[in-house]
């Protein structure tokens, strides 16, 4: 029956992250002591106050379809957030509420990409970007970075990659998988290239609240507000409020793009879940101390696992200033292990022999590396480091 499949279906790869997480969960369900460093979601429960807001919506009978782009209440909360935090002014027609940040990205790509349009993607990248671009007819163009340049692109690299076919640049800061965070100065320098080329930027800000070492989050529009008609922001409740299963996220940007993306969503999924919209509206107005408690806990765990990994011979680890991952170069260890020649084989070895689940860097465009998530408890981190030291 393979001949029935479309070309798009044939070229899209399954998510390595979900595959490994599922295998680790299956092993744990069988009573195997697997330490999970593969998770891309906070280990905290959704705060009770947010859950109660959803319960209240259910009890009030708020269980019908809503407008495709989102209810006025949640749009108003999003608009107020950006006014208060970034001094940005958006209208309701510039906001689209979707079934998670990934869905918002998909809608935007569908709205702006034509076949053959090139999309610049700094590597290492979130593994879904290239396939999502392909699904929308675009051509992913990978901009390689390295540990030596802190996994960030320079203006020269960006300028050298732009062609007549370039339509979009994706900027993800803080980054999944590296945790790299662009500074205001770095973004200002990039903005000059972006403005000169006249390209559109998708700013994926889903980890905006998790920045460490006393640094502050900054995105492209905060340093170059005059680029408002060329920048689309993607955000989500999944990381910030520990609401991954609620599937609620949003996009903000130029009105023509958001209107088009809203029409596309209307023909695909209609609206985002009504209950999740109510929960997001409440979350956006909730006590910022909830998020700060998450951030402080993640920073403490980051310090713990980073110190442990840097002490292990053969592992070179980038110290992230954001998100909740460590991206480690383990290429020197491949030759020590029978049958291991790449990051997939290395992660298979860790899972089968050491009972450690992590994600191979091959999924993110860097095959010498693996991604360790530190959204697990400190006891698991200590035990994981002990097992890794046995290699």
C-alpha atoms as one frame of an Amber mdcrd trajectory, in Angstrom:
protein
   0.000   0.000   0.000   3.051   2.281   0.034   2.150   3.470  -3.450  -0.908
   5.199  -1.995   1.216   7.523   0.119   1.834  11.103  -0.926   5.300  12.446
  -1.571   5.014  14.526   1.615   4.192  11.460   3.685   7.197   9.637   2.277
   9.755  12.331   3.089   8.630  13.103   6.653  10.591  11.289   9.335   9.133
  10.106  12.656  10.108  12.128  15.719  13.192  10.567  17.321  12.322  12.351
  20.565   8.903  10.724  20.794  10.271   7.338  19.729  12.940   7.228  22.445
  10.615   8.631  25.106   8.055   5.946  24.251  10.694   3.192  24.466  11.916
   4.499  27.823   8.357   4.674  29.175   7.699   1.113  28.018  10.839  -0.124
  29.791   9.835   1.681  32.975   6.342   0.176  32.796   8.043  -3.221  32.753
   9.815  -2.395  35.996  13.172  -1.475  34.455  14.973   1.354  36.259  15.344
   3.851  33.415  16.507   7.396  34.110  14.703   9.720  31.722  16.805  12.623
  30.415  14.851  12.763  27.150  11.794  14.721  28.240  10.968  17.981  26.498
   8.450  19.040  29.112   8.688  20.356  32.686   8.349  17.754  35.418   6.122
  20.027  37.500   2.370  19.584  37.533   0.228  22.361  36.072  -0.369  24.840
  38.933  -3.608  24.149  40.806  -4.992  27.630  40.214  -4.788  27.118  36.453
  -6.455  23.724  36.727  -9.240  25.266  38.773  -9.826  27.894  36.095 -10.344
  25.050  33.611 -12.679  23.229  36.002 -14.722  26.413  36.401 -14.983  26.716
  32.601 -16.274  23.153  32.375 -18.797  23.688  35.148 -19.997  26.860  33.425
 -20.622  24.853  30.278 -17.899  26.530  28.240 -17.578  23.427  26.090 -18.637
  24.562  22.615 -16.738  25.678  19.538 -15.186  29.110  19.711 -14.073  31.520
  17.006 -11.291  29.912  14.977  -8.645  32.413  16.076  -9.430  32.321  19.791
 -11.845  33.831  22.310 -11.631  37.573  23.065 -10.637  36.854  26.659  -7.491
  34.925  25.800  -6.521  37.316  23.009  -6.827  40.226  25.442  -4.610  38.415
  27.964  -1.949  37.765  25.296  -2.056  41.372  24.131  -1.699  42.640  27.708
   1.267  40.321  28.326   3.202  41.767  25.397   2.270  45.319  26.283   3.410
  44.863  29.901   6.540  42.808  29.254   7.828  44.069  25.904   6.008  47.380
  25.326   4.487  45.899  22.188   1.032  46.857  20.900  -1.032  44.232  19.086
  -4.667  44.154  18.022  -6.913  41.067  18.315  -6.614  40.521  14.553  -2.846
  40.077  15.027  -3.227  37.130  17.426  -3.947  33.481  16.598  -4.529  30.914
  19.347  -3.717  27.352  18.260  -3.444  23.800  19.532   0.069  24.270  20.892
   3.107  26.186  19.684   3.849  23.521  17.076   0.402  23.963  15.559   0.902
  27.734  15.496   4.183  27.227  13.612   2.528  24.894  11.141  -0.226  27.404
  10.443   2.301  30.194   9.858   4.430  28.078   7.520   1.324  27.099   5.566
   0.313  30.754   5.344   3.585  32.193   4.023   5.498  29.480   2.161   5.181
  28.619  -1.506   6.927  25.650  -3.159  10.647  26.363  -3.427  10.771  29.116
  -0.805  13.921  28.772   1.287  13.811  28.831   5.088  17.040  29.457   6.998
  17.373  27.246  10.072  20.369  27.606  12.417  21.727  24.233  13.510  21.488
  22.592  15.997  17.748  23.080  15.560  14.520  21.857  17.088  14.015  18.627
  15.196  10.559  19.471  13.808  11.560  22.630  11.930  12.931  21.034   8.722
  10.062  18.572   8.302   7.428  21.211   9.037   9.002  23.439   6.380   8.979
  20.557   3.881   5.320  19.836   4.624   4.563  23.427   3.642   6.486  23.153
   0.371   9.503  25.079   1.607  13.164  24.156   1.391  15.076  24.054   4.689
  18.545  25.618   4.448  20.689  24.658   7.424  23.138  27.191   8.914  25.700
  25.216  10.880  27.046  26.510  14.179  29.417  24.965  16.703  30.354  24.885
  20.355  33.167  27.329  19.570  30.690  30.031  18.471  28.254  29.204  21.287
  25.823  27.637  18.820  24.748  31.029  17.441  24.842  32.401  13.914  26.769
  35.558  13.070  25.640  38.356  10.740  28.227  37.194   8.173  26.914  33.618
   8.215  23.353  34.875   7.849  24.205  37.260   5.012  26.108  34.544   3.176
  23.134  32.178   3.247  20.511  34.574   1.902  19.504  34.097  -1.740  16.757
  35.384  -3.988  14.645  32.435  -2.810  15.031  33.104   0.927  11.643  33.752
   2.546  12.063  33.033   6.254  14.609  32.832   9.039  13.771  30.861  12.186
  15.265  32.194  15.418  14.782  30.073  18.527  16.179  31.723  21.651  16.509
  30.259  24.237  17.245  27.321  22.009  16.135  23.730  21.987  18.437  21.740
  22.018  21.451  23.875  23.023  20.061  26.382  25.514  21.896  29.161  23.687
  20.445  32.644  24.229  21.034  35.562  21.873  21.993  38.859  23.497  20.527
  42.245  22.592  23.767  43.165  20.817  23.802  39.965  18.762  20.177  40.412
  17.731  20.779  44.046  16.818  23.611  42.987  14.506  21.423  40.302  12.906
  18.553  42.766  12.489  20.617  44.885  10.097  21.115  41.907   7.781  17.460
  40.924   8.091  16.260  44.432   7.253  18.592  44.782   4.286  17.480  41.444
   2.846  13.774  42.023   3.459  13.161  38.539   4.828  10.592  37.430   7.399
  11.605  36.093  10.825   9.779  33.507  12.896  10.813  34.120  16.506  10.180
  30.937  18.501  10.061  32.205  22.089   8.565  29.225  23.923  11.439  29.087
  26.460  11.432  32.833  27.139  10.846  32.480  30.895  13.757  30.125  31.489
  16.905  32.246  31.303  19.747  31.902  33.831  22.815  33.575  35.328  21.017
  36.844  35.928  20.471  37.402  32.216  17.244  38.676  30.671  15.225  37.390
  27.743  15.283  39.506  24.602  13.852  38.879  21.152  14.314  40.559  17.789
  11.424  43.009  18.147  12.676  44.208  21.503  15.833  45.548  19.825  14.408
  46.321  16.374  10.741  47.305  16.823  10.711  48.827  13.334  10.723  45.267
  11.958   7.216  44.615  13.317   5.818  43.860   9.847   8.522  41.243   9.277
   8.486  39.305  12.558   6.091  36.590  13.721   6.302  35.500  17.361   5.447
  31.963  18.453   4.760  31.144  22.098   3.108  28.453  24.181   1.851  27.499
  27.626   3.533  24.092  27.439   6.894  25.059  28.938   6.095  28.268  30.817
   3.163  26.942  32.833   3.930  23.219  32.598   0.888  22.642  30.381   2.186
  20.451  27.517  -0.851  18.169  27.423  -3.278  21.089  27.297  -2.124  21.783
  23.717  -2.396  25.542  23.692  -0.101  28.095  22.054  -0.286  31.199  19.932
   1.213  33.369  17.207   1.439  37.151  16.940   2.382  39.070  13.850   1.351
  41.179  10.869  -2.403  41.176  10.361  -2.397  39.704   6.798  -0.286  36.727
   7.924  -2.332  36.052  11.047  -5.612  36.327   9.153  -4.359  33.831   6.567
  -3.092  31.449   9.252  -6.456  31.735  11.015  -8.298  30.759   7.830  -5.999
  27.762   7.458  -6.586  26.702  11.049 -10.325  27.141  10.551 -10.290  24.550
   7.765  -7.975  22.171   9.665  -8.910  22.055  13.348 -11.414  24.909  13.719
 -10.508  26.393  17.094  -8.160  25.436  19.887  -9.830  23.630  22.791 -12.254
  25.927  24.592 -11.221  24.730  28.049  -7.522  25.166  27.281  -8.191  28.686
  26.024  -9.818  29.594  29.333  -6.896  28.044  31.215  -4.377  30.014  29.158
  -6.269  33.275  29.723  -6.057  32.668  33.464  -2.416  31.533  33.353  -1.292
  34.670  31.556  -2.699  36.745  34.404  -1.475  34.508  37.231   1.227  35.143
  39.816   4.640  35.441  38.140   6.094  33.759  41.223   4.847  30.429  39.883
   7.109  30.707  36.857  10.036  32.060  38.867   9.897  29.031  41.153  10.144
  26.771  38.101  13.044  28.824  36.722  15.043  28.738  39.942  14.611  24.983
  40.226  15.766  24.454  36.644  18.805  26.690  37.138  19.850  24.696  40.209
  19.516  21.432  38.335  21.376  22.855  35.337  24.338  23.697  37.544  24.328
  20.221  39.048  24.276  18.264  35.788  26.663  20.636  33.999  29.279  20.265
  36.734  28.917  16.495  36.638  29.131  16.158  32.871  32.194  18.389  32.537
  34.005  16.120  34.995  33.591  13.070  32.740  36.453  12.422  30.298  35.346
  12.450  26.678  32.313  14.696  27.173  32.383  18.356  26.172  29.294  20.227
  27.306  27.988  23.665  26.373  26.718  25.560  29.419  23.230  26.767  28.500
  21.931  30.135  29.634  18.342  29.191  28.862  15.772  26.411  28.280  16.247
  23.119  30.153  18.668  21.038  28.120  22.399  20.358  27.971  23.879  19.656
  24.555  26.998  17.542  24.941  29.650  16.504  22.444  30.253  12.795  23.110
  31.955  11.942  19.794  35.200  10.937  21.533  33.343   8.142  23.328  32.049
   6.405  20.200  35.300   4.564  19.554  35.306   3.193  23.122  32.000   1.396
  22.584  31.533  -1.631  20.333  29.112  -1.019  17.498  28.713   2.697  18.234
  29.527   5.086  15.399  26.938   7.826  15.743  24.662   9.551  18.247  21.770
   7.150  17.637  23.971   4.165  18.460  25.349   5.988  21.498  21.860   6.696
  22.830  20.844   3.090  22.196  23.876   2.000  24.222  22.954   4.328  27.077
  19.390   3.047  27.144  20.165  -0.646  26.843  23.320  -0.832  28.974  23.118
   2.056  31.446  19.343   2.541  31.513  19.645   6.225  30.584  17.299   7.813
  28.051  18.499  10.879  26.116  18.093  12.207  22.583  20.696  11.723  19.810
  22.068  14.917  18.315  21.442  13.518  14.846  17.815  14.583  15.330  18.997
  18.179  15.804  21.539  18.269  13.003  24.697  17.489  15.033  25.629  13.807
  15.124  28.540  14.103  17.584  26.212  15.307  20.323  23.362  14.168  22.538
  20.734  16.197  24.395  20.249  15.705  28.114  17.105  17.227  29.581  17.447
  18.263  33.218  13.735  18.323  33.997  14.126  15.476  36.440  14.823  15.329
  40.165  18.259  15.824  41.672  18.529  12.213  42.839  18.058  11.040  39.238
  20.690  13.523  38.056  23.217  12.232  40.601  22.488   8.617  39.638  22.656
   9.413  35.931  26.049  11.042  36.310  27.270   8.029  38.256  26.185   5.679
  35.472  27.707   7.884  32.752  31.042   7.889  34.565  31.213   4.111  33.972
  31.720   4.532  30.214
